[in-house]
């Protein structure tokens, strides 16, 4: 189990409500769905959310086949998020 939450170093998905200046400002995202290392917290709406003094972390990750995943938690330390096929994906994901 990780002792600290992995942080989101950068997120390229600027149309997300939690994105300010390519940084994620929600406390924690959840990563992974059945298809890919999807940012399940990605939110597209006019209102901005999160807090400017918070840098987001990975609260949980369902990508059990990622080399950084242990007990469905992220141990990468830092991750990046980018656009993939019209949605947001963890680009640090690496198949074990
Ligand atoms: S990591 Fe996810 S929740 Fe955070 S800004 Fe990017 S898409 Fe939005």
Backbone and ligand atoms as CSV (ligand in chain L), in Angstrom:
chain,resi,resn,atom,element,x,y,z
A,1,UNK,N,N,0.846,-1.199,0.000
A,1,UNK,CA,C,0.000,0.000,0.000
A,1,UNK,C,C,0.884,1.254,0.000
A,2,UNK,N,N,0.510,2.273,-0.764
A,2,UNK,CA,C,1.313,3.503,-0.766
A,2,UNK,C,C,1.185,4.249,0.554
A,3,UNK,N,N,2.279,4.911,0.957
A,3,UNK,CA,C,2.238,5.697,2.205
A,3,UNK,C,C,1.741,7.106,1.922
A,4,UNK,N,N,1.942,7.556,0.694
A,4,UNK,CA,C,1.452,8.876,0.308
A,4,UNK,C,C,0.702,8.767,-1.011
A,5,UNK,N,N,-0.154,9.715,-1.235
A,5,UNK,CA,C,-0.943,9.724,-2.460
A,5,UNK,C,C,-0.088,10.220,-3.629
A,6,UNK,N,N,-0.109,9.494,-4.748
A,6,UNK,CA,C,0.587,9.977,-5.945
A,6,UNK,C,C,-0.046,11.283,-6.404
A,7,UNK,N,N,0.787,12.223,-6.805
A,7,UNK,CA,C,0.314,13.543,-7.231
A,7,UNK,C,C,0.210,13.621,-8.747
A,8,UNK,N,N,-0.644,14.519,-9.205
A,8,UNK,CA,C,-0.791,14.747,-10.644
A,8,UNK,C,C,0.131,15.911,-11.016
A,9,UNK,N,N,1.221,15.597,-11.681
A,9,UNK,CA,C,2.207,16.629,-12.037
A,9,UNK,C,C,1.636,17.615,-13.033
A,10,UNK,N,N,0.898,17.095,-14.015
A,10,UNK,CA,C,0.312,17.959,-15.044
A,10,UNK,C,C,-0.865,17.258,-15.676
A,11,UNK,N,N,-1.817,18.060,-16.118
A,11,UNK,CA,C,-2.958,17.516,-16.855
A,11,UNK,C,C,-3.209,18.402,-18.071
A,12,UNK,N,N,-3.167,17.775,-19.241
A,12,UNK,CA,C,-3.332,18.509,-20.509
A,12,UNK,C,C,-4.802,18.738,-20.861
A,13,UNK,N,N,-5.705,18.197,-20.075
A,13,UNK,CA,C,-7.128,18.238,-20.439
A,13,UNK,C,C,-7.747,19.530,-19.881
A,14,UNK,N,N,-7.544,20.604,-20.621
A,14,UNK,CA,C,-7.877,21.941,-20.108
A,14,UNK,C,C,-9.373,22.229,-20.091
A,15,UNK,N,N,-10.185,21.413,-20.756
A,15,UNK,CA,C,-11.633,21.672,-20.706
A,15,UNK,C,C,-12.300,21.004,-19.495
A,16,UNK,N,N,-11.523,20.378,-18.641
A,16,UNK,CA,C,-12.091,19.782,-17.421
A,16,UNK,C,C,-12.343,20.888,-16.383
A,17,UNK,N,N,-13.423,20.750,-15.648
A,17,UNK,CA,C,-13.788,21.738,-14.624
A,17,UNK,C,C,-12.700,21.900,-13.558
A,18,UNK,N,N,-11.921,20.858,-13.324
A,18,UNK,CA,C,-10.903,20.894,-12.267
A,18,UNK,C,C,-9.537,21.370,-12.762
A,19,UNK,N,N,-9.443,21.689,-14.048
A,19,UNK,CA,C,-8.153,22.060,-14.622
A,19,UNK,C,C,-7.968,23.581,-14.610
A,20,UNK,N,N,-6.863,24.002,-14.027
A,20,UNK,CA,C,-6.467,25.417,-14.074
A,20,UNK,C,C,-4.998,25.439,-14.463
A,21,UNK,N,N,-4.679,26.093,-15.569
A,21,UNK,CA,C,-3.289,26.214,-16.031
A,21,UNK,C,C,-2.580,24.862,-16.129
A,22,UNK,N,N,-3.295,23.880,-16.661
A,22,UNK,CA,C,-2.738,22.530,-16.868
A,22,UNK,C,C,-2.334,21.846,-15.558
A,23,UNK,N,N,-3.005,22.234,-14.488
A,23,UNK,CA,C,-2.854,21.532,-13.210
A,23,UNK,C,C,-4.231,21.074,-12.756
A,24,UNK,N,N,-4.269,19.954,-12.058
A,24,UNK,CA,C,-5.530,19.432,-11.529
A,24,UNK,C,C,-5.724,19.955,-10.104
A,25,UNK,N,N,-6.914,20.448,-9.817
A,25,UNK,CA,C,-7.146,21.080,-8.511
A,25,UNK,C,C,-8.252,20.433,-7.688
A,26,UNK,N,N,-8.593,19.176,-7.997
A,26,UNK,CA,C,-9.471,18.457,-7.077
A,26,UNK,C,C,-8.582,17.662,-6.115
A,27,UNK,N,N,-9.091,17.289,-4.972
A,27,UNK,CA,C,-8.242,16.593,-3.997
A,27,UNK,C,C,-7.728,15.266,-4.522
A,28,UNK,N,N,-8.623,14.497,-5.162
A,28,UNK,CA,C,-8.211,13.160,-5.596
A,28,UNK,C,C,-9.070,12.698,-6.762
A,29,UNK,N,N,-8.408,12.069,-7.727
A,29,UNK,CA,C,-9.123,11.484,-8.863
A,29,UNK,C,C,-9.175,9.967,-8.704
A,30,UNK,N,N,-10.072,9.359,-9.443
A,30,UNK,CA,C,-10.104,7.901,-9.571
A,30,UNK,C,C,-9.738,7.574,-11.008
A,31,UNK,N,N,-8.836,6.637,-11.175
A,31,UNK,CA,C,-8.355,6.264,-12.507
A,31,UNK,C,C,-8.845,4.868,-12.870
A,32,UNK,N,N,-9.193,4.736,-14.156
A,32,UNK,CA,C,-9.444,3.401,-14.703
A,32,UNK,C,C,-10.900,3.056,-14.893
A,33,UNK,N,N,-11.165,2.497,-16.076
A,33,UNK,CA,C,-12.449,1.852,-16.336
A,33,UNK,C,C,-12.137,0.582,-17.106
A,34,UNK,N,N,-13.113,-0.012,-17.701
A,34,UNK,CA,C,-12.872,-1.301,-18.342
A,34,UNK,C,C,-12.010,-1.177,-19.595
A,35,UNK,N,N,-11.926,0.019,-20.183
A,35,UNK,CA,C,-11.239,0.159,-21.469
A,35,UNK,C,C,-9.801,0.661,-21.335
A,36,UNK,N,N,-9.564,1.651,-20.461
A,36,UNK,CA,C,-8.229,2.223,-20.367
A,36,UNK,C,C,-8.044,2.954,-19.037
A,37,UNK,N,N,-6.867,3.577,-18.900
A,37,UNK,CA,C,-6.535,4.277,-17.645
A,37,UNK,C,C,-7.185,5.659,-17.623
A,38,UNK,N,N,-8.474,5.657,-17.703
A,38,UNK,CA,C,-9.341,6.815,-17.819
A,38,UNK,C,C,-9.361,7.604,-16.511
A,39,UNK,N,N,-9.321,8.960,-16.600
A,39,UNK,CA,C,-9.553,9.775,-15.396
A,39,UNK,C,C,-11.063,9.850,-15.203
A,40,UNK,N,N,-11.543,9.115,-14.252
A,40,UNK,CA,C,-12.985,8.997,-14.014
A,40,UNK,C,C,-13.557,10.250,-13.353
A,41,UNK,N,N,-12.682,11.173,-12.974
A,41,UNK,CA,C,-13.129,12.413,-12.320
A,41,UNK,C,C,-13.275,13.554,-13.335
A,42,UNK,N,N,-12.798,13.328,-14.539
A,42,UNK,CA,C,-12.932,14.337,-15.611
A,42,UNK,C,C,-14.373,14.821,-15.669
A,43,UNK,N,N,-14.530,16.146,-15.632
A,43,UNK,CA,C,-15.865,16.744,-15.598
A,43,UNK,C,C,-15.916,17.902,-16.583
A,44,UNK,N,N,-16.815,17.785,-17.548
A,44,UNK,CA,C,-16.944,18.863,-18.527
A,44,UNK,C,C,-18.198,19.658,-18.209
A,45,UNK,N,N,-18.029,20.858,-17.709
A,45,UNK,CA,C,-19.145,21.767,-17.454
A,45,UNK,C,C,-18.607,23.196,-17.396
A,46,UNK,N,N,-19.490,24.172,-17.510
A,46,UNK,CA,C,-19.048,25.564,-17.549
A,46,UNK,C,C,-18.441,26.012,-16.228
A,47,UNK,N,N,-18.979,25.526,-15.137
A,47,UNK,CA,C,-18.490,25.918,-13.810
A,47,UNK,C,C,-17.112,25.327,-13.546
A,48,UNK,N,N,-16.204,26.122,-12.974
A,48,UNK,CA,C,-14.911,25.587,-12.543
A,48,UNK,C,C,-15.021,25.045,-11.124
A,49,UNK,N,N,-14.276,23.966,-10.834
A,49,UNK,CA,C,-14.329,23.355,-9.513
A,49,UNK,C,C,-12.943,23.195,-8.922
A,50,UNK,N,N,-12.872,22.616,-7.752
A,50,UNK,CA,C,-11.600,22.415,-7.081
A,50,UNK,C,C,-11.163,23.668,-6.347
A,51,UNK,N,N,-9.954,23.625,-5.831
A,51,UNK,CA,C,-9.411,24.755,-5.065
A,51,UNK,C,C,-8.039,25.104,-5.624
A,52,UNK,N,N,-7.777,26.390,-5.801
A,52,UNK,CA,C,-6.540,26.815,-6.459
A,52,UNK,C,C,-5.293,26.418,-5.673
A,53,UNK,N,N,-5.411,26.238,-4.365
A,53,UNK,CA,C,-4.232,25.873,-3.570
A,53,UNK,C,C,-4.085,24.358,-3.373
A,54,UNK,N,N,-4.870,23.585,-4.104
A,54,UNK,CA,C,-4.788,22.118,-4.019
A,54,UNK,C,C,-4.198,21.578,-5.315
A,55,UNK,N,N,-3.253,20.665,-5.218
A,55,UNK,CA,C,-2.784,19.919,-6.389
A,55,UNK,C,C,-3.322,18.502,-6.243
A,56,UNK,N,N,-3.997,18.056,-7.287
A,56,UNK,CA,C,-4.703,16.775,-7.231
A,56,UNK,C,C,-3.799,15.570,-7.052
A,57,UNK,N,N,-4.369,14.547,-6.475
A,57,UNK,CA,C,-3.680,13.278,-6.296
A,57,UNK,C,C,-4.526,12.137,-6.834
A,58,UNK,N,N,-3.958,10.933,-6.793
A,58,UNK,CA,C,-4.678,9.750,-7.255
A,58,UNK,C,C,-5.269,9.055,-6.031
A,59,UNK,N,N,-6.566,9.200,-5.853
A,59,UNK,CA,C,-7.225,8.604,-4.703
A,59,UNK,C,C,-7.349,7.097,-4.825
A,60,UNK,N,N,-7.579,6.627,-6.053
A,60,UNK,CA,C,-7.730,5.195,-6.290
A,60,UNK,C,C,-7.466,4.910,-7.756
A,61,UNK,N,N,-7.005,3.706,-8.042
A,61,UNK,CA,C,-6.759,3.326,-9.438
A,61,UNK,C,C,-7.178,1.881,-9.668
A,62,UNK,N,N,-8.037,1.684,-10.661
A,62,UNK,CA,C,-8.565,0.344,-10.962
A,62,UNK,C,C,-7.701,-0.425,-11.963
A,63,UNK,N,N,-6.601,0.209,-12.416
A,63,UNK,CA,C,-5.763,-0.440,-13.442
A,63,UNK,C,C,-4.809,-1.435,-12.777
A,64,UNK,N,N,-5.337,-2.575,-12.421
A,64,UNK,CA,C,-4.556,-3.559,-11.661
A,64,UNK,C,C,-3.400,-4.138,-12.461
A,65,UNK,N,N,-3.411,-3.976,-13.796
A,65,UNK,CA,C,-2.310,-4.511,-14.606
A,65,UNK,C,C,-1.215,-3.474,-14.837
A,66,UNK,N,N,-1.307,-2.308,-14.199
A,66,UNK,CA,C,-0.262,-1.283,-14.339
A,66,UNK,C,C,0.908,-1.649,-13.414
A,67,UNK,N,N,2.128,-1.400,-13.886
A,67,UNK,CA,C,3.301,-1.749,-13.071
A,67,UNK,C,C,3.367,-0.941,-11.772
A,68,UNK,N,N,2.688,0.195,-11.720
A,68,UNK,CA,C,2.713,1.029,-10.506
A,68,UNK,C,C,1.557,0.723,-9.554
A,69,UNK,N,N,0.689,-0.197,-9.920
A,69,UNK,CA,C,-0.506,-0.460,-9.130
A,69,UNK,C,C,-0.258,-1.572,-8.112
A,70,UNK,N,N,-0.648,-1.293,-6.881
A,70,UNK,CA,C,-0.552,-2.309,-5.839
A,70,UNK,C,C,-1.837,-2.235,-5.021
A,71,UNK,N,N,-2.551,-3.297,-4.965
A,71,UNK,CA,C,-3.808,-3.353,-4.219
A,71,UNK,C,C,-4.784,-2.258,-4.663
A,72,UNK,N,N,-4.808,-2.001,-5.956
A,72,UNK,CA,C,-5.695,-0.999,-6.561
A,72,UNK,C,C,-5.404,0.419,-6.072
A,73,UNK,N,N,-4.151,0.640,-5.691
A,73,UNK,CA,C,-3.677,1.969,-5.333
A,73,UNK,C,C,-2.494,2.310,-6.241
A,74,UNK,N,N,-2.279,3.609,-6.480
A,74,UNK,CA,C,-1.180,4.057,-7.342
A,74,UNK,C,C,0.077,4.306,-6.524
A,75,UNK,N,N,1.182,3.709,-6.966
A,75,UNK,CA,C,2.471,3.897,-6.304
A,75,UNK,C,C,3.483,4.606,-7.196
A,76,UNK,N,N,3.016,5.288,-8.215
A,76,UNK,CA,C,3.942,5.924,-9.159
A,76,UNK,C,C,4.666,7.124,-8.545
A,77,UNK,N,N,4.063,7.737,-7.557
A,77,UNK,CA,C,4.648,8.952,-6.966
A,77,UNK,C,C,4.069,10.195,-7.610
A,78,UNK,N,N,4.258,10.300,-8.917
A,78,UNK,CA,C,3.675,11.396,-9.696
A,78,UNK,C,C,3.137,10.813,-10.988
A,79,UNK,N,N,2.034,11.372,-11.458
A,79,UNK,CA,C,1.496,10.935,-12.753
A,79,UNK,C,C,1.213,12.158,-13.625
A,80,UNK,N,N,1.033,11.888,-14.918
A,80,UNK,CA,C,0.575,12.898,-15.867
A,80,UNK,C,C,-0.727,12.411,-16.476
A,81,UNK,N,N,-1.567,13.361,-16.833
A,81,UNK,CA,C,-2.847,13.041,-17.471
A,81,UNK,C,C,-2.901,13.785,-18.801
A,82,UNK,N,N,-3.369,13.093,-19.829
A,82,UNK,CA,C,-3.455,13.703,-21.154
A,82,UNK,C,C,-4.712,13.274,-21.875
A,83,UNK,N,N,-4.914,13.847,-23.054
A,83,UNK,CA,C,-6.099,13.510,-23.859
A,83,UNK,C,C,-5.847,12.250,-24.664
A,84,UNK,N,N,-6.893,11.429,-24.755
A,84,UNK,CA,C,-6.823,10.219,-25.564
A,84,UNK,C,C,-8.218,9.912,-26.074
A,85,UNK,N,N,-8.397,9.940,-27.376
A,85,UNK,CA,C,-9.689,9.621,-28.003
A,85,UNK,C,C,-10.855,10.388,-27.371
A,86,UNK,N,N,-10.657,11.676,-27.105
A,86,UNK,CA,C,-11.741,12.515,-26.612
A,86,UNK,C,C,-12.025,12.420,-25.130
A,87,UNK,N,N,-11.167,11.739,-24.386
A,87,UNK,CA,C,-11.333,11.705,-22.933
A,87,UNK,C,C,-9.961,11.877,-22.263
A,88,UNK,N,N,-9.943,11.837,-20.947
A,88,UNK,CA,C,-8.701,12.044,-20.192
A,88,UNK,C,C,-8.148,10.707,-19.727
A,89,UNK,N,N,-6.860,10.484,-19.973
A,89,UNK,CA,C,-6.211,9.239,-19.559
A,89,UNK,C,C,-4.963,9.517,-18.744
A,90,UNK,N,N,-4.666,8.649,-17.796
A,90,UNK,CA,C,-3.378,8.662,-17.116
A,90,UNK,C,C,-2.333,8.208,-18.125
A,91,UNK,N,N,-1.386,9.085,-18.454
A,91,UNK,CA,C,-0.373,8.723,-19.446
A,91,UNK,C,C,0.841,8.063,-18.794
A,92,UNK,N,N,0.844,7.969,-17.483
A,92,UNK,CA,C,1.913,7.278,-16.762
A,92,UNK,C,C,1.644,5.774,-16.692
A,93,UNK,N,N,0.411,5.368,-16.963
A,93,UNK,CA,C,0.057,3.939,-16.970
A,93,UNK,C,C,1.058,3.150,-17.812
A,94,UNK,N,N,1.516,2.063,-17.271
A,94,UNK,CA,C,2.419,1.174,-18.010
A,94,UNK,C,C,2.059,-0.255,-17.677
A,95,UNK,N,N,1.733,-0.997,-18.698
A,95,UNK,CA,C,1.329,-2.392,-18.476
A,95,UNK,C,C,2.473,-3.178,-17.846
A,96,UNK,N,N,2.195,-3.883,-16.799
A,96,UNK,CA,C,3.236,-4.636,-16.082
A,96,UNK,C,C,3.709,-5.818,-16.913
L,1,LIG,S1,S,-6.707,14.906,-13.847
L,1,LIG,FE1,FE,-8.874,14.452,-14.339
L,1,LIG,S2,S,-10.094,15.661,-12.842
L,1,LIG,FE2,FE,-7.997,16.495,-12.839
L,1,LIG,S3,S,-8.036,18.229,-14.321
L,1,LIG,FE3,FE,-7.339,16.393,-15.455
L,1,LIG,S4,S,-9.180,15.470,-16.331
L,1,LIG,FE4,FE,-9.846,16.912,-14.719
